[in-house]
Amino acid sequence: MIIKSFQKLIYISVAVIFSTQITIAQEMKMENHKHHQMNTSSKNIFLSMMDTMMIEMDAVPVTSIPDYDFMAQMIPHHMGAIEMAKYEISHGKNEEMIQLAKSILAEQTSDIQTMKLLISQLPNNAPKADKSFDKAMLQSMTVMMDNMPPNDKLTDIDNAFAMVMIPHHQAAIEMAIPLVQHSTNKQVITFAKQLISAEQIEIEQMKAFINKK
């Protein structure tokens, strides 16, 4: 009888411990989930989109062939701008920035199609560039992320769109300049020069918008 009572006590104790462990695990899981949500929601949406864009760009293999590397990197770079533009169109309040976002969406969607076509037409024996090209491309991304505005300054959606898009556009220009210097493909050079011109115009528009605030 004593043995049975002792066994019963052990079973109850084990059940209590097991139940407590489950409760603690569930609470920890919920706390981690809340913490993750807080970390995710606390960062500005445009900065989060830039982080995603950088992951996509980092996944692109480097070949040291200027024409290919420039366009293969610029495609996800443009896709980042497209995602930001779509968000501004849906959630922005300022008509000027919404219209600019629509222009960016249309232009960069077209640019991606152009770049995909140009990549498909590149010769198999395209010449490689020296390390200065790779260095310039990498430097453009480093400078872009260094020039991103601090998260706590991005409280207004339209202003945030412009403040994040400016260094994004500037990086595209900084990527295109060494391409023009190293490429021998006239079509790709023409495209890069047009990109520089278009991005610079939009940068000036966004700077003017921010200065009016």
C-alpha positions as CSV (number, residue, x, y, z in Angstrom):
1,M,0.0,0.0,0.0
2,I,2.8,2.3,0.9
3,I,4.7,1.4,-2.3
4,K,1.6,2.2,-4.4
5,S,1.1,5.5,-2.7
6,F,4.7,6.3,-3.2
7,Q,4.4,5.4,-6.9
8,K,1.3,7.5,-7.3
9,L,3.2,10.4,-5.7
10,I,6.0,10.0,-8.2
11,Y,3.5,10.0,-11.1
12,I,1.9,13.1,-9.9
13,S,5.2,14.9,-9.4
14,V,6.4,13.9,-12.9
15,A,3.1,15.1,-14.4
16,V,3.4,18.4,-12.6
17,I,7.0,18.9,-13.7
18,F,6.2,18.0,-17.3
19,S,3.2,20.3,-17.3
20,T,5.3,23.1,-15.9
21,Q,8.0,22.6,-18.6
22,I,5.4,22.7,-21.3
23,T,4.0,26.0,-19.8
24,I,7.4,27.5,-19.6
25,A,8.3,26.4,-23.2
26,Q,5.0,27.9,-24.5
27,E,5.6,31.2,-22.6
28,M,9.2,31.4,-24.0
29,K,7.9,30.7,-27.5
30,M,5.3,33.4,-27.2
31,E,7.8,35.8,-25.7
32,N,10.2,35.1,-28.6
33,H,7.4,35.6,-31.1
34,K,6.5,38.9,-29.5
35,H,10.1,40.0,-29.5
36,H,10.5,39.1,-33.2
37,Q,7.3,41.0,-34.0
38,M,8.6,44.0,-32.1
39,N,12.0,43.9,-33.9
40,T,10.2,43.5,-37.3
41,S,7.6,46.2,-36.8
42,S,10.1,48.7,-35.2
43,K,12.1,49.0,-38.4
44,N,10.9,51.3,-41.1
45,I,9.3,49.4,-44.0
46,F,11.5,51.0,-46.6
47,L,14.7,50.1,-44.7
48,S,13.4,46.5,-44.4
49,M,12.8,46.5,-48.1
50,M,16.4,47.6,-48.6
51,D,17.6,44.8,-46.4
52,T,15.7,42.3,-48.6
53,M,17.2,43.9,-51.7
54,M,20.7,43.6,-50.4
55,I,20.2,39.9,-49.7
56,E,19.0,39.4,-53.3
57,M,22.0,41.3,-54.6
58,D,24.5,39.4,-52.4
59,A,23.2,36.1,-53.9
60,V,24.2,37.2,-57.4
61,P,27.5,35.5,-58.4
62,V,30.4,37.8,-59.4
63,T,31.9,37.1,-62.8
64,S,34.1,40.2,-63.3
65,I,32.4,40.6,-66.7
66,P,31.3,44.3,-66.4
67,D,28.2,44.1,-68.6
68,Y,26.9,41.0,-66.9
69,D,27.7,41.9,-63.4
70,F,26.3,45.4,-63.7
71,M,22.9,44.2,-65.0
72,A,22.7,41.1,-62.9
73,Q,23.2,43.3,-59.8
74,M,21.0,46.1,-61.1
75,I,18.0,43.9,-61.7
76,P,17.5,43.1,-57.9
77,H,18.5,46.7,-57.2
78,H,15.6,47.9,-59.4
79,M,13.3,45.3,-57.9
80,G,14.0,46.9,-54.5
81,A,12.9,50.3,-55.9
82,I,9.8,48.8,-57.4
83,E,8.7,47.3,-54.1
84,M,9.3,50.6,-52.3
85,A,7.4,52.5,-55.1
86,K,4.4,50.1,-54.8
87,Y,4.2,50.7,-51.1
88,E,4.4,54.4,-51.5
89,I,1.6,54.3,-54.2
90,S,-0.6,52.3,-51.8
91,H,0.2,54.1,-48.5
92,G,1.6,57.5,-49.4
93,K,-0.3,60.7,-48.7
94,N,1.6,63.2,-50.8
95,E,0.5,63.4,-54.5
96,E,3.9,64.4,-55.8
97,M,5.7,61.5,-54.2
98,I,2.9,59.1,-55.3
99,Q,3.3,60.3,-58.9
100,L,7.1,59.9,-58.6
101,A,6.6,56.4,-57.3
102,K,4.4,55.6,-60.3
103,S,7.1,56.9,-62.6
104,I,9.8,54.8,-60.8
105,L,7.6,51.7,-61.0
106,A,7.0,52.1,-64.8
107,E,10.6,53.1,-65.6
108,Q,12.3,50.4,-63.6
109,T,10.0,47.7,-64.7
110,S,10.8,48.6,-68.2
111,D,14.5,48.7,-67.4
112,I,14.5,45.2,-66.0
113,Q,13.0,43.9,-69.2
114,T,15.7,45.7,-71.2
115,M,18.5,44.4,-69.0
116,K,17.2,40.8,-69.2
117,L,17.2,41.2,-73.0
118,L,20.7,42.7,-73.1
119,I,22.0,39.9,-70.8
120,S,20.6,37.3,-73.2
121,Q,22.5,38.9,-76.0
122,L,25.9,39.1,-74.3
123,P,28.6,37.1,-76.1
124,N,29.9,34.0,-74.3
125,N,33.5,35.3,-74.6
126,A,32.8,38.7,-73.1
127,P,36.0,40.2,-71.7
128,K,36.6,40.4,-67.9
129,A,37.6,43.7,-66.2
130,D,40.3,44.3,-63.7
131,K,39.6,44.3,-59.9
132,S,38.9,48.0,-59.9
133,F,35.5,47.4,-61.4
134,D,34.5,44.8,-58.8
135,K,35.8,47.2,-56.1
136,A,33.8,50.1,-57.4
137,M,30.6,48.0,-57.5
138,L,31.1,46.8,-54.0
139,Q,31.9,50.3,-52.8
140,S,28.7,51.7,-54.3
141,M,26.7,49.3,-52.1
142,T,28.7,50.1,-49.0
143,V,28.2,53.8,-49.4
144,M,24.5,53.3,-50.1
145,M,23.9,51.5,-46.8
146,D,26.1,54.0,-44.9
147,N,24.0,56.9,-46.3
148,M,20.7,55.4,-45.3
149,P,18.8,57.7,-42.9
150,P,18.4,56.6,-39.3
151,N,15.3,54.7,-38.5
152,D,14.0,57.3,-36.0
153,K,14.0,60.0,-38.7
154,L,11.6,58.1,-40.9
155,T,8.3,59.0,-39.2
156,D,6.5,60.4,-42.3
157,I,5.8,57.9,-45.0
158,D,6.3,60.2,-48.0
159,N,9.5,61.8,-46.5
160,A,10.8,58.3,-45.7
161,F,10.2,57.1,-49.2
162,A,12.3,60.0,-50.6
163,M,15.0,59.8,-47.9
164,V,15.6,56.1,-48.5
165,M,15.2,56.3,-52.3
166,I,17.9,59.0,-52.7
167,P,20.8,56.9,-51.6
168,H,19.3,53.9,-53.4
169,H,19.3,56.0,-56.7
170,Q,22.7,57.4,-56.0
171,A,24.1,53.9,-55.7
172,A,22.6,53.0,-59.1
173,I,24.5,56.0,-60.5
174,E,27.7,54.9,-58.8
175,M,27.3,51.4,-60.2
176,A,26.7,52.7,-63.7
177,I,29.7,55.1,-63.9
178,P,32.4,52.3,-63.7
179,L,30.3,50.2,-66.1
180,V,30.6,53.0,-68.7
181,Q,34.3,53.2,-68.1
182,H,34.9,49.4,-68.5
183,S,32.3,48.2,-70.9
184,T,32.8,47.9,-74.7
185,N,29.2,47.1,-75.4
186,K,27.6,50.2,-77.0
187,Q,24.0,49.1,-76.1
188,V,24.9,48.5,-72.4
189,I,26.8,51.8,-72.2
190,T,23.8,53.7,-73.7
191,F,21.5,52.1,-71.2
192,A,23.8,52.9,-68.3
193,K,24.1,56.6,-69.4
194,Q,20.3,56.9,-69.7
195,L,20.0,55.4,-66.2
196,I,22.4,57.9,-64.8
197,S,20.4,60.8,-66.3
198,A,17.0,59.5,-65.2
199,E,18.1,58.7,-61.6
200,Q,19.8,62.0,-61.2
201,I,16.7,63.9,-62.2
202,E,14.6,61.9,-59.6
203,I,17.2,62.5,-56.9
204,E,17.0,66.2,-57.4
205,Q,13.2,66.1,-57.3
206,M,13.3,64.1,-54.0
207,K,15.8,66.4,-52.5
208,A,13.6,69.4,-53.3
209,F,10.7,67.7,-51.7
210,I,12.5,67.0,-48.5
211,N,13.8,70.5,-48.3
212,K,10.3,71.9,-48.5
213,K,9.3,70.0,-45.3
